[in-house]
Amino acid sequence: MSITAAANTASRMMQESADAGEFLQLGMMYSTGNSVPADMIAAHKWFNIAAMRGNSEAARLRREIAGEMSDAEIAAAQREARVWFTHH
């Protein structure tokens, strides 16, 4: 998936009722740099959203990558997730 396709997927998910698995998939893309630049803040955000929607695998992966992130990066990811939930 290209960066444009990833952005389109995220945009569609913002407009529709996406399931936790789709948010998990976005987190995986950003955590591995698969078709998008690796971005741990974005990955943590999407894993967080998936976890909040009940995906236990996303919660595990969120904890895993948090171990590789600074406190400031984790705080930024949490802010981005809160902003996302505020608007959706």
Phi, psi and omega in degrees: 000133180281170177301318179297317179295320178297318178296319178295321178297313179298318180297316179298319181294331178289333184266338184243173176271093180276152177270166184301328180297325178291322177291322176301316180299318177297317177301318178296318180301312182288328181286331182258349184072028180277104178076354176221159176297139177301134182209101184293330178294313178296318179300313180299317179302310183292322175297320179299314180297316178297318179297319179294338176266012171099009181271109183290328177297321178296321178297319179296314181293324177299315178297320182297311182286334178300331178293343180256001185250154174281164177301322180294320179293318178297316179299319179297317179296319179294321176299315180298321178294318178298318179298317180301312180295327178297325184266353183230000000 
